């Protein structure tokens, strides 16, 4: 008998979540369960000679099932490639995660194809051959992956493989996000295993706080903000309004808000809607320029049963919490291009949050050279991303292979982070009997966050706290 885990992503990095559980039963049968199948982004890609997204580290045909914690691309983004390379099992998720993956994976494929075609065009104009390989997958690869999804709700135990029972609990990170709890019976014992996925906040926002997790023997925990705490959430409304007034009213400029299509965009719209309802939002056009964000907002509306109770009550007085007078939702490319030449003050919310892909790069290329504009980052930007470069004070950045001077104000708000901070992660784990937790692996963080959380958890009384190493197999 044997149970082991190997970390193939988000180990020493933030992105690329992929954790492989291998269970050898007493009869010799081996079951392989993959937790998440995420895409590497930023430094995790640019720091390698070859794209790590093209090599899983295991044979996709050998995987019996996948359990997906949530829909963000750094957790789900390689599912179409996994299926294209031979995976034939079931992908387990919550219903909302499946709905979001349907639009996110197709959007990811379109961006990859569009970027590749653009780079090919530029290379031909310069009389060069494009050296890099084509997209990781195409739109045609998405449908076969979606057909392999099977969903189950929170607190509904489900046997996903012989001897392995799955239970999801609400992690409060984004719509449909879940912590993964497995009861693994290898024929001689039952191992209680928890993968936190990404943990949400203990603050008043659209989604409920993370649900209490059951006792575990082994825990794999995220650590994105493991070395620091977020500012108080009640300050978010005032801080956002301050940026709007300074940029759009005083400086007559554009406020560009790069935001993840799922979670961040809806949180910002929810805040702006509250300011509008209170009569405090100046009459400045608010433009959501992201087809994915628009589709995601529609899905969020359909899953309002997952909102916290207070937000559901607000729906009685305001049936649409994400729209208000002056908001324009842009899908068409032609309209998006018109916004780039617009000189009047406005607020533009566009994906992606790390500024690595999507329409926001076009807005940044046109807005960064002018001092009256502001770029407001509202979440974590992984090392090596365009967002990270701007937040670290770059005077010139590369967008579409061309240098762009940075004259605009670069601001940062962590109020809207969907990740628990250091104190909240400890609170999330506090319900555990520490004497029963034999191993606690830390993933999904940069070095300072991983080490910061390891020290905090060790001080809090947990033993066996270890920073996961990519490619290493750990017996459980």
Secondary structure as a PSIPRED ss2 file (coil, helix, strand):
# PSIPRED VFORMAT (PSIPRED V4.0)

   1 X C   1.000  0.000  0.000
   2 X E   0.000  0.000  1.000
   3 X E   0.000  0.000  1.000
   4 X E   0.000  0.000  1.000
   5 X E   0.000  0.000  1.000
   6 X E   0.000  0.000  1.000
   7 X E   0.000  0.000  1.000
   8 X E   0.000  0.000  1.000
   9 X E   0.000  0.000  1.000
  10 X C   1.000  0.000  0.000
  11 X C   1.000  0.000  0.000
  12 X C   1.000  0.000  0.000
  13 X C   1.000  0.000  0.000
  14 X C   1.000  0.000  0.000
  15 X C   1.000  0.000  0.000
  16 X C   1.000  0.000  0.000
  17 X C   1.000  0.000  0.000
  18 X E   0.000  0.000  1.000
  19 X E   0.000  0.000  1.000
  20 X E   0.000  0.000  1.000
  21 X E   0.000  0.000  1.000
  22 X E   0.000  0.000  1.000
  23 X E   0.000  0.000  1.000
  24 X E   0.000  0.000  1.000
  25 X C   1.000  0.000  0.000
  26 X C   1.000  0.000  0.000
  27 X C   1.000  0.000  0.000
  28 X C   1.000  0.000  0.000
  29 X C   1.000  0.000  0.000
  30 X E   0.000  0.000  1.000
  31 X E   0.000  0.000  1.000
  32 X E   0.000  0.000  1.000
  33 X E   0.000  0.000  1.000
  34 X E   0.000  0.000  1.000
  35 X E   0.000  0.000  1.000
  36 X C   1.000  0.000  0.000
  37 X C   1.000  0.000  0.000
  38 X C   1.000  0.000  0.000
  39 X C   1.000  0.000  0.000
  40 X C   1.000  0.000  0.000
  41 X C   1.000  0.000  0.000
  42 X C   1.000  0.000  0.000
  43 X H   0.000  1.000  0.000
  44 X H   0.000  1.000  0.000
  45 X H   0.000  1.000  0.000
  46 X H   0.000  1.000  0.000
  47 X C   1.000  0.000  0.000
  48 X C   1.000  0.000  0.000
  49 X C   1.000  0.000  0.000
  50 X C   1.000  0.000  0.000
  51 X C   1.000  0.000  0.000
  52 X H   0.000  1.000  0.000
  53 X H   0.000  1.000  0.000
  54 X H   0.000  1.000  0.000
  55 X C   1.000  0.000  0.000
  56 X C   1.000  0.000  0.000
  57 X C   1.000  0.000  0.000
  58 X C   1.000  0.000  0.000
  59 X C   1.000  0.000  0.000
  60 X H   0.000  1.000  0.000
  61 X H   0.000  1.000  0.000
  62 X H   0.000  1.000  0.000
  63 X C   1.000  0.000  0.000
  64 X C   1.000  0.000  0.000
  65 X E   0.000  0.000  1.000
  66 X E   0.000  0.000  1.000
  67 X E   0.000  0.000  1.000
  68 X C   1.000  0.000  0.000
  69 X C   1.000  0.000  0.000
  70 X C   1.000  0.000  0.000
  71 X C   1.000  0.000  0.000
  72 X C   1.000  0.000  0.000
  73 X H   0.000  1.000  0.000
  74 X H   0.000  1.000  0.000
  75 X H   0.000  1.000  0.000
  76 X H   0.000  1.000  0.000
  77 X C   1.000  0.000  0.000
  78 X C   1.000  0.000  0.000
  79 X H   0.000  1.000  0.000
  80 X H   0.000  1.000  0.000
  81 X H   0.000  1.000  0.000
  82 X H   0.000  1.000  0.000
  83 X H   0.000  1.000  0.000
  84 X H   0.000  1.000  0.000
  85 X C   1.000  0.000  0.000
  86 X C   1.000  0.000  0.000
  87 X C   1.000  0.000  0.000
  88 X C   1.000  0.000  0.000
  89 X C   1.000  0.000  0.000
  90 X E   0.000  0.000  1.000
  91 X E   0.000  0.000  1.000
  92 X E   0.000  0.000  1.000
  93 X E   0.000  0.000  1.000
  94 X C   1.000  0.000  0.000
  95 X H   0.000  1.000  0.000
  96 X H   0.000  1.000  0.000
  97 X H   0.000  1.000  0.000
  98 X H   0.000  1.000  0.000
  99 X H   0.000  1.000  0.000
 100 X H   0.000  1.000  0.000
 101 X H   0.000  1.000  0.000
 102 X H   0.000  1.000  0.000
 103 X H   0.000  1.000  0.000
 104 X H   0.000  1.000  0.000
 105 X H   0.000  1.000  0.000
 106 X H   0.000  1.000  0.000
 107 X H   0.000  1.000  0.000
 108 X H   0.000  1.000  0.000
 109 X H   0.000  1.000  0.000
 110 X H   0.000  1.000  0.000
 111 X H   0.000  1.000  0.000
 112 X H   0.000  1.000  0.000
 113 X H   0.000  1.000  0.000
 114 X H   0.000  1.000  0.000
 115 X H   0.000  1.000  0.000
 116 X H   0.000  1.000  0.000
 117 X H   0.000  1.000  0.000
 118 X H   0.000  1.000  0.000
 119 X H   0.000  1.000  0.000
 120 X H   0.000  1.000  0.000
 121 X H   0.000  1.000  0.000
 122 X H   0.000  1.000  0.000
 123 X H   0.000  1.000  0.000
 124 X H   0.000  1.000  0.000
 125 X H   0.000  1.000  0.000
 126 X C   1.000  0.000  0.000
 127 X C   1.000  0.000  0.000
 128 X C   1.000  0.000  0.000
 129 X C   1.000  0.000  0.000
 130 X C   1.000  0.000  0.000
 131 X C   1.000  0.000  0.000
 132 X C   1.000  0.000  0.000
 133 X C   1.000  0.000  0.000
 134 X C   1.000  0.000  0.000
 135 X C   1.000  0.000  0.000
 136 X C   1.000  0.000  0.000
 137 X C   1.000  0.000  0.000
 138 X C   1.000  0.000  0.000
 139 X C   1.000  0.000  0.000
 140 X H   0.000  1.000  0.000
 141 X H   0.000  1.000  0.000
 142 X H   0.000  1.000  0.000
 143 X H   0.000  1.000  0.000
 144 X H   0.000  1.000  0.000
 145 X H   0.000  1.000  0.000
 146 X H   0.000  1.000  0.000
 147 X C   1.000  0.000  0.000
 148 X C   1.000  0.000  0.000
 149 X E   0.000  0.000  1.000
 150 X E   0.000  0.000  1.000
 151 X E   0.000  0.000  1.000
 152 X C   1.000  0.000  0.000
 153 X C   1.000  0.000  0.000
 154 X E   0.000  0.000  1.000
 155 X C   1.000  0.000  0.000
 156 X C   1.000  0.000  0.000
 157 X C   1.000  0.000  0.000
 158 X E   0.000  0.000  1.000
 159 X E   0.000  0.000  1.000
 160 X E   0.000  0.000  1.000
 161 X E   0.000  0.000  1.000
 162 X C   1.000  0.000  0.000
 163 X C   1.000  0.000  0.000
 164 X E   0.000  0.000  1.000
 165 X E   0.000  0.000  1.000
 166 X E   0.000  0.000  1.000
 167 X E   0.000  0.000  1.000
 168 X E   0.000  0.000  1.000
 169 X E   0.000  0.000  1.000
 170 X E   0.000  0.000  1.000
 171 X C   1.000  0.000  0.000
 172 X C   1.000  0.000  0.000
 173 X C   1.000  0.000  0.000
 174 X C   1.000  0.000  0.000
 175 X C   1.000  0.000  0.000
 176 X C   1.000  0.000  0.000
 177 X C   1.000  0.000  0.000
 178 X E   0.000  0.000  1.000
 179 X E   0.000  0.000  1.000
 180 X E   0.000  0.000  1.000
 181 X E   0.000  0.000  1.000
 182 X E   0.000  0.000  1.000
 183 X E   0.000  0.000  1.000
 184 X E   0.000  0.000  1.000
 185 X E   0.000  0.000  1.000
 186 X C   1.000  0.000  0.000
 187 X C   1.000  0.000  0.000
 188 X C   1.000  0.000  0.000
 189 X C   1.000  0.000  0.000
 190 X E   0.000  0.000  1.000
 191 X E   0.000  0.000  1.000
 192 X E   0.000  0.000  1.000
 193 X E   0.000  0.000  1.000
 194 X E   0.000  0.000  1.000
 195 X E   0.000  0.000  1.000
 196 X C   1.000  0.000  0.000
 197 X C   1.000  0.000  0.000
 198 X C   1.000  0.000  0.000
 199 X C   1.000  0.000  0.000
 200 X C   1.000  0.000  0.000
 201 X C   1.000  0.000  0.000
 202 X C   1.000  0.000  0.000
 203 X C   1.000  0.000  0.000
 204 X C   1.000  0.000  0.000
 205 X C   1.000  0.000  0.000
 206 X C   1.000  0.000  0.000
 207 X E   0.000  0.000  1.000
 208 X C   1.000  0.000  0.000
 209 X C   1.000  0.000  0.000
 210 X C   1.000  0.000  0.000
 211 X C   1.000  0.000  0.000
 212 X C   1.000  0.000  0.000
 213 X C   1.000  0.000  0.000
 214 X C   1.000  0.000  0.000
 215 X C   1.000  0.000  0.000
 216 X C   1.000  0.000  0.000
 217 X C   1.000  0.000  0.000
 218 X E   0.000  0.000  1.000
 219 X E   0.000  0.000  1.000
 220 X E   0.000  0.000  1.000
 221 X E   0.000  0.000  1.000
 222 X E   0.000  0.000  1.000
 223 X C   1.000  0.000  0.000
 224 X C   1.000  0.000  0.000
 225 X E   0.000  0.000  1.000
 226 X C   1.000  0.000  0.000
 227 X C   1.000  0.000  0.000
 228 X C   1.000  0.000  0.000
 229 X C   1.000  0.000  0.000
 230 X C   1.000  0.000  0.000
 231 X C   1.000  0.000  0.000
 232 X C   1.000  0.000  0.000
 233 X H   0.000  1.000  0.000
 234 X H   0.000  1.000  0.000
 235 X H   0.000  1.000  0.000
 236 X H   0.000  1.000  0.000
 237 X H   0.000  1.000  0.000
 238 X H   0.000  1.000  0.000
 239 X H   0.000  1.000  0.000
 240 X H   0.000  1.000  0.000
 241 X H   0.000  1.000  0.000
 242 X H   0.000  1.000  0.000
 243 X H   0.000  1.000  0.000
 244 X H   0.000  1.000  0.000
 245 X H   0.000  1.000  0.000
 246 X H   0.000  1.000  0.000
 247 X H   0.000  1.000  0.000
 248 X H   0.000  1.000  0.000
 249 X H   0.000  1.000  0.000
 250 X H   0.000  1.000  0.000
 251 X C   1.000  0.000  0.000
 252 X C   1.000  0.000  0.000
 253 X C   1.000  0.000  0.000
 254 X E   0.000  0.000  1.000
 255 X E   0.000  0.000  1.000
 256 X E   0.000  0.000  1.000
 257 X E   0.000  0.000  1.000
 258 X E   0.000  0.000  1.000
 259 X C   1.000  0.000  0.000
 260 X C   1.000  0.000  0.000
 261 X C   1.000  0.000  0.000
 262 X C   1.000  0.000  0.000
 263 X C   1.000  0.000  0.000
 264 X H   0.000  1.000  0.000
 265 X H   0.000  1.000  0.000
 266 X H   0.000  1.000  0.000
 267 X H   0.000  1.000  0.000
 268 X H   0.000  1.000  0.000
 269 X H   0.000  1.000  0.000
 270 X H   0.000  1.000  0.000
 271 X H   0.000  1.000  0.000
 272 X H   0.000  1.000  0.000
 273 X H   0.000  1.000  0.000
 274 X H   0.000  1.000  0.000
 275 X H   0.000  1.000  0.000
 276 X H   0.000  1.000  0.000
 277 X H   0.000  1.000  0.000
 278 X C   1.000  0.000  0.000
 279 X C   1.000  0.000  0.000
 280 X C   1.000  0.000  0.000
 281 X C   1.000  0.000  0.000
 282 X C   1.000  0.000  0.000
 283 X C   1.000  0.000  0.000
 284 X C   1.000  0.000  0.000
 285 X C   1.000  0.000  0.000
 286 X E   0.000  0.000  1.000
 287 X E   0.000  0.000  1.000
 288 X E   0.000  0.000  1.000
 289 X E   0.000  0.000  1.000
 290 X C   1.000  0.000  0.000
 291 X H   0.000  1.000  0.000
 292 X H   0.000  1.000  0.000
 293 X H   0.000  1.000  0.000
 294 X H   0.000  1.000  0.000
 295 X H   0.000  1.000  0.000
 296 X H   0.000  1.000  0.000
 297 X H   0.000  1.000  0.000
 298 X H   0.000  1.000  0.000
 299 X H   0.000  1.000  0.000
 300 X H   0.000  1.000  0.000
 301 X H   0.000  1.000  0.000
 302 X H   0.000  1.000  0.000
 303 X C   1.000  0.000  0.000
 304 X H   0.000  1.000  0.000
 305 X H   0.000  1.000  0.000
 306 X H   0.000  1.000  0.000
 307 X E   0.000  0.000  1.000
 308 X C   1.000  0.000  0.000
 309 X H   0.000  1.000  0.000
 310 X H   0.000  1.000  0.000
 311 X H   0.000  1.000  0.000
 312 X H   0.000  1.000  0.000
 313 X H   0.000  1.000  0.000
 314 X H   0.000  1.000  0.000
 315 X C   1.000  0.000  0.000
 316 X C   1.000  0.000  0.000
 317 X C   1.000  0.000  0.000
 318 X C   1.000  0.000  0.000
 319 X C   1.000  0.000  0.000
 320 X C   1.000  0.000  0.000
 321 X C   1.000  0.000  0.000
 322 X C   1.000  0.000  0.000
 323 X C   1.000  0.000  0.000
 324 X C   1.000  0.000  0.000
 325 X C   1.000  0.000  0.000
 326 X C   1.000  0.000  0.000
 327 X E   0.000  0.000  1.000
 328 X E   0.000  0.000  1.000
 329 X E   0.000  0.000  1.000
 330 X E   0.000  0.000  1.000
 331 X C   1.000  0.000  0.000
 332 X C   1.000  0.000  0.000
 333 X H   0.000  1.000  0.000
 334 X H   0.000  1.000  0.000
 335 X H   0.000  1.000  0.000
 336 X H   0.000  1.000  0.000
 337 X H   0.000  1.000  0.000
 338 X H   0.000  1.000  0.000
 339 X H   0.000  1.000  0.000
 340 X H   0.000  1.000  0.000
 341 X C   1.000  0.000  0.000
 342 X C   1.000  0.000  0.000
 343 X C   1.000  0.000  0.000
 344 X C   1.000  0.000  0.000
 345 X C   1.000  0.000  0.000
 346 X E   0.000  0.000  1.000
 347 X E   0.000  0.000  1.000
 348 X E   0.000  0.000  1.000
 349 X E   0.000  0.000  1.000
 350 X E   0.000  0.000  1.000
 351 X C   1.000  0.000  0.000
 352 X C   1.000  0.000  0.000
 353 X C   1.000  0.000  0.000
 354 X C   1.000  0.000  0.000
 355 X C   1.000  0.000  0.000
 356 X C   1.000  0.000  0.000
 357 X C   1.000  0.000  0.000
 358 X C   1.000  0.000  0.000
 359 X C   1.000  0.000  0.000
 360 X H   0.000  1.000  0.000
 361 X H   0.000  1.000  0.000
 362 X H   0.000  1.000  0.000
 363 X H   0.000  1.000  0.000
 364 X H   0.000  1.000  0.000
 365 X H   0.000  1.000  0.000
 366 X H   0.000  1.000  0.000
 367 X H   0.000  1.000  0.000
 368 X C   1.000  0.000  0.000
 369 X C   1.000  0.000  0.000
 370 X C   1.000  0.000  0.000
 371 X C   1.000  0.000  0.000
 372 X C   1.000  0.000  0.000
 373 X C   1.000  0.000  0.000
 374 X E   0.000  0.000  1.000
 375 X E   0.000  0.000  1.000
 376 X E   0.000  0.000  1.000
 377 X E   0.000  0.000  1.000
 378 X C   1.000  0.000  0.000
 379 X C   1.000  0.000  0.000
 380 X C   1.000  0.000  0.000
 381 X C   1.000  0.000  0.000
 382 X C   1.000  0.000  0.000
 383 X C   1.000  0.000  0.000
 384 X C   1.000  0.000  0.000
 385 X C   1.000  0.000  0.000
 386 X H   0.000  1.000  0.000
 387 X H   0.000  1.000  0.000
 388 X H   0.000  1.000  0.000
 389 X H   0.000  1.000  0.000
 390 X H   0.000  1.000  0.000
 391 X H   0.000  1.000  0.000
 392 X C   1.000  0.000  0.000
 393 X C   1.000  0.000  0.000
 394 X C   1.000  0.000  0.000
 395 X C   1.000  0.000  0.000
 396 X E   0.000  0.000  1.000
 397 X E   0.000  0.000  1.000
 398 X E   0.000  0.000  1.000
 399 X E   0.000  0.000  1.000
 400 X C   1.000  0.000  0.000
 401 X C   1.000  0.000  0.000
 402 X E   0.000  0.000  1.000
 403 X E   0.000  0.000  1.000
 404 X E   0.000  0.000  1.000
 405 X E   0.000  0.000  1.000
 406 X C   1.000  0.000  0.000
 407 X C   1.000  0.000  0.000
 408 X C   1.000  0.000  0.000
 409 X E   0.000  0.000  1.000
 410 X E   0.000  0.000  1.000
 411 X E   0.000  0.000  1.000
 412 X E   0.000  0.000  1.000
 413 X C   1.000  0.000  0.000
 414 X C   1.000  0.000  0.000
 415 X C   1.000  0.000  0.000
 416 X C   1.000  0.000  0.000
 417 X C   1.000  0.000  0.000
 418 X C   1.000  0.000  0.000
 419 X C   1.000  0.000  0.000
 420 X C   1.000  0.000  0.000
 421 X E   0.000  0.000  1.000
 422 X H   0.000  1.000  0.000
 423 X H   0.000  1.000  0.000
 424 X H   0.000  1.000  0.000
 425 X H   0.000  1.000  0.000
 426 X H   0.000  1.000  0.000
 427 X H   0.000  1.000  0.000
 428 X H   0.000  1.000  0.000
 429 X H   0.000  1.000  0.000
 430 X C   1.000  0.000  0.000
 431 X C   1.000  0.000  0.000
 432 X C   1.000  0.000  0.000
 433 X C   1.000  0.000  0.000
 434 X H   0.000  1.000  0.000
 435 X H   0.000  1.000  0.000
 436 X H   0.000  1.000  0.000
 437 X C   1.000  0.000  0.000
 438 X C   1.000  0.000  0.000
 439 X E   0.000  0.000  1.000
 440 X E   0.000  0.000  1.000
 441 X E   0.000  0.000  1.000
 442 X E   0.000  0.000  1.000
 443 X E   0.000  0.000  1.000
 444 X C   1.000  0.000  0.000
 445 X C   1.000  0.000  0.000
 446 X C   1.000  0.000  0.000
 447 X H   0.000  1.000  0.000
 448 X H   0.000  1.000  0.000
 449 X H   0.000  1.000  0.000
 450 X H   0.000  1.000  0.000
 451 X H   0.000  1.000  0.000
 452 X H   0.000  1.000  0.000
 453 X H   0.000  1.000  0.000
 454 X H   0.000  1.000  0.000
 455 X H   0.000  1.000  0.000
 456 X H   0.000  1.000  0.000
 457 X H   0.000  1.000  0.000
 458 X H   0.000  1.000  0.000
 459 X H   0.000  1.000  0.000
 460 X C   1.000  0.000  0.000
 461 X C   1.000  0.000  0.000
 462 X C   1.000  0.000  0.000
 463 X C   1.000  0.000  0.000
 464 X C   1.000  0.000  0.000
 465 X E   0.000  0.000  1.000
 466 X E   0.000  0.000  1.000
 467 X E   0.000  0.000  1.000
 468 X C   1.000  0.000  0.000
 469 X C   1.000  0.000  0.000
 470 X C   1.000  0.000  0.000
 471 X C   1.000  0.000  0.000
 472 X C   1.000  0.000  0.000
 473 X E   0.000  0.000  1.000
 474 X E   0.000  0.000  1.000
 475 X E   0.000  0.000  1.000
 476 X C   1.000  0.000  0.000
